[in-house]
Amino acid sequence: MKFNARMVIFGLLICVCIAVTALVVNKDSEFSGSDDAASNVISEILEVEEYEPWTSPIYEPPGGETESLLFCLQAALGAGVFGYGIGVLVERKRKSENKSSRN
C-alpha cells in the first residue's frame, strides 16, 4: 500500500469540518462528560431521598491536577499499547509479503 499524502490531508480536513459543523450547529450546548451527568443525577436523588453509595474509591487523588495527570497517563498507556499492536500487525504483514515474494 502506497502512502498517499493527499488522502491523509483530505481525511483530516473532513474530520475538522465535522468537528466545526458540530460546534456551529450546537452553539448554546454544553459539552460535559458522563461524570457531570452522574453527579447531577446523584444530586437530584439526594434532594428526594437519602443516597448511600455502594462502593468507595480505592485511591482518591489529592487534587484535580493529579486526577487529570492520572487520566492522561492512562490515555498515553492505552495509545502506546494500541500503537504497538498496530506496529506488530504491520510488521507481520510486511514479513509475510517479503517471504512470499522470495518464493
C-alpha positions in Angstrom: 0.0 0.0 0.0 1.5 3.3 -1.1 1.4 6.3 1.2 -0.9 9.0 -0.3 -0.5 12.4 1.4 -3.5 13.9 -0.5 -5.8 11.3 1.0 -4.5 11.9 4.5 -4.9 15.6 4.2 -8.4 15.2 2.7 -9.3 12.9 5.7 -8.0 15.4 8.2 -10.0 18.2 6.5 -13.1 16.1 6.7 -12.6 15.5 10.4 -12.1 19.2 11.0 -15.2 20.1 9.0 -17.3 17.6 11.0 -16.0 19.0 14.4 -16.5 22.6 13.3 -20.0 21.8 12.0 -21.0 20.2 15.3 -19.8 23.3 17.2 -21.5 25.7 14.9 -24.9 23.9 14.8 -24.9 23.4 18.6 -23.9 27.0 19.6 -25.5 27.0 23.0 -25.0 23.4 24.1 -22.8 22.3 26.9 -20.2 19.6 26.2 -19.9 17.9 29.6 -18.8 14.4 30.4 -20.6 11.4 32.0 -19.1 12.3 35.4 -21.0 15.6 35.4 -24.2 13.8 34.3 -23.8 11.2 37.1 -23.1 14.0 39.7 -26.3 15.8 38.6 -28.4 12.6 38.9 -26.9 11.9 42.4 -27.7 15.5 43.5 -31.3 15.1 42.4 -31.6 11.7 44.3 -30.1 13.3 47.4 -32.8 16.0 47.3 -35.6 13.4 47.1 -34.3 10.5 49.3 -31.2 9.5 51.1 -28.4 8.2 48.9 -25.9 5.6 50.1 -23.0 4.8 47.7 -22.4 1.1 47.0 -18.6 1.4 46.9 -15.8 3.8 47.8 -12.8 4.7 45.7 -9.6 2.6 46.2 -7.5 5.7 45.8 -8.7 9.3 45.8 -6.1 11.7 44.3 -5.3 14.8 46.4 -6.4 17.3 43.8 -7.9 17.8 40.3 -4.5 18.2 38.7 -3.4 14.8 40.0 -6.6 13.3 38.7 -6.0 14.9 35.3 -2.4 13.6 35.3 -3.5 10.1 36.0 -6.2 10.2 33.3 -3.6 11.5 30.8 -1.1 8.7 31.8 -3.9 6.2 31.3 -4.7 7.5 27.9 -1.0 7.6 26.9 -0.5 4.0 28.0 -3.6 2.9 26.1 -2.4 4.7 23.0 1.1 3.1 23.4 -0.4 -0.4 23.6 -2.7 0.3 20.6 0.2 1.7 18.6 2.4 -1.3 19.5 -0.3 -3.7 18.4 -0.7 -1.9 15.1 3.0 -2.0 14.5 3.2 -5.7 15.2 0.4 -6.3 12.7 2.1 -4.1 10.0 5.4 -5.8 10.5 3.9 -9.3 10.4 2.2 -8.4 7.1 5.4 -6.9 5.7 7.4 -10.1 6.7 4.8 -12.4 5.1 4.8 -10.3 1.9 8.7 -10.4 1.7 8.6 -14.2 2.3 6.1 -14.8 -0.4 7.9 -12.5 -2.9 11.2 -14.5 -2.4 9.5 -17.8 -3.5 
